[in-house]
Each structure stands twice: as C-alpha cells, then as structure tokens.
C-alpha cells in the first residue's frame, strides 16, 4: 500500500500519523526497535516514510520521524533527535533500516 505524507512540524506529523493508524510508540533499546513489549531487529521492520524536521531557531528542534511497520503488521512512529542531541548509539540500527529500504527500491527498479 502506498502512503503519502507531508507535514510541517514533528508535532503535526505525530498527531496526523496516529490518526492514520500508526499508533505504536517505537524507541531504540539495546540495538533493537521496541514498543515496550516486543523488540524488533532491522530485519523485522520496514521504513514506510521518513522526514527530517528543523526548528526555526532552536537546534533542539531537529528531529527525524520514522514511520515504521513490523513484519507482523504493527504500525508506529519512531522519533529521533538530530544535531547536537543525536544519540550515536542508534546510528547502526538506523543505517541497517535505510540500507534495507534502499536495497528494496533498487531491486524494484531493476525488475
């Protein structure tokens, strides 16, 4: 299913995405993505959409919103801090998710 999202702020994105069924709050813990009940590896998650937001004047407002779906169909949102508040420990997992997404789209283009 194709999704199209366009939001001006992180708050607007999270509010509207929740209204559209992306209700889980995901976070990164011990190298996995979790909803507080289950933990998922990069192989168990797909990125549906990402968007980076920058505050008008405050570097603390720099975030990336990841709209995710698990292999079992759970849909939710992961919000990460960017800039000076970025967590270096989340980088590898997010890179794995991005490589997986790029590989999937690359495979579709060559089919």
C-alpha positions as CSV (number, residue, x, y, z in Angstrom):
1,X,0.0,0.0,0.0
2,X,1.4,3.4,-0.9
3,X,1.4,6.2,1.7
4,X,1.9,9.9,1.1
5,X,2.6,12.2,4.0
6,X,3.5,15.9,4.2
7,X,3.7,17.7,7.5
8,X,5.2,20.9,8.6
9,X,6.3,20.0,12.1
10,X,7.2,16.9,14.2
11,X,4.1,17.5,16.3
12,X,1.8,17.8,13.3
13,X,3.3,14.6,11.8
14,X,2.9,12.6,15.0
15,X,-0.7,13.7,15.6
16,X,-1.8,13.0,12.0
17,X,0.1,9.7,11.7
18,X,-1.6,8.5,14.9
19,X,-5.0,9.4,13.4
20,X,-4.0,7.3,10.3
21,X,-3.3,4.2,12.3
22,X,0.4,4.5,13.2
23,X,-0.3,4.2,16.9
24,X,2.7,2.4,18.4
25,X,5.5,4.5,20.1
26,X,8.7,2.9,19.0
27,X,12.1,3.6,20.6
28,X,15.6,2.1,20.3
29,X,16.8,-0.1,23.1
30,X,19.8,-2.4,23.2
31,X,20.3,-2.2,19.4
32,X,16.7,-3.1,18.7
33,X,13.5,-1.2,18.0
34,X,10.9,-1.7,20.7
35,X,7.4,-0.7,21.6
36,X,7.9,-1.5,25.3
37,X,6.5,-5.1,24.9
38,X,8.4,-6.5,21.9
39,X,11.9,-5.9,20.4
40,X,12.4,-5.9,16.7
41,X,15.6,-6.2,14.6
42,X,16.1,-4.3,11.4
43,X,15.0,-7.5,9.5
44,X,11.6,-7.3,11.3
45,X,10.9,-3.6,10.4
46,X,10.4,-1.7,7.3
47,X,10.5,2.1,6.8
48,X,7.4,3.4,5.2
49,X,8.3,7.0,5.3
50,X,10.9,9.3,6.9
51,X,11.0,13.1,7.2
52,X,13.5,15.4,8.9
53,X,12.3,18.5,10.7
54,X,14.3,21.5,11.7
55,X,13.2,24.1,14.2
56,X,13.1,27.8,13.1
57,X,15.8,28.8,15.6
58,X,16.4,26.1,18.1
59,X,18.8,23.3,17.3
60,X,17.0,21.1,19.9
61,X,14.0,21.0,17.5
62,X,15.9,18.9,14.9
63,X,14.2,15.5,14.6
64,X,13.6,12.7,12.2
65,X,10.2,11.0,12.2
66,X,10.3,7.3,11.1
67,X,7.0,5.8,10.1
68,X,7.5,2.0,10.6
69,X,5.7,-1.3,10.1
70,X,6.8,-4.6,11.7
71,X,6.7,-7.9,9.9
72,X,3.6,-8.7,11.9
73,X,1.8,-5.6,10.7
74,X,2.2,-3.4,13.8
75,X,2.4,0.3,12.7
76,X,4.0,3.1,14.6
77,X,6.4,6.0,14.9
78,X,10.0,6.4,15.9
79,X,11.2,10.0,16.6
80,X,14.9,10.5,16.8
81,X,16.8,13.6,17.8
82,X,19.3,15.1,15.3
83,X,22.0,17.6,15.5
84,X,23.7,18.1,18.9
85,X,21.2,15.9,20.6
86,X,21.6,12.9,18.3
87,X,22.2,9.6,20.0
88,X,25.3,7.9,18.5
89,X,24.2,4.5,19.7
90,X,21.2,4.4,17.4
91,X,23.2,5.0,14.3
92,X,24.0,1.4,13.3
93,X,20.4,0.2,13.6
94,X,19.0,3.2,11.6
95,X,21.7,2.6,8.9
96,X,20.6,-1.0,8.6
97,X,17.0,0.1,8.1
98,X,18.0,2.6,5.5
99,X,20.2,0.1,3.6
100,X,17.3,-2.4,3.7
101,X,14.9,0.3,2.2
102,X,17.4,1.3,-0.5
103,X,18.0,-2.3,-1.4
104,X,14.3,-3.0,-1.7
105,X,13.8,0.0,-4.0
106,X,16.9,-0.8,-6.0
107,X,15.6,-4.3,-6.6
108,X,12.2,-3.0,-7.8
109,X,13.9,-0.6,-10.3
110,X,15.9,-3.5,-11.9
111,X,12.9,-5.9,-12.1
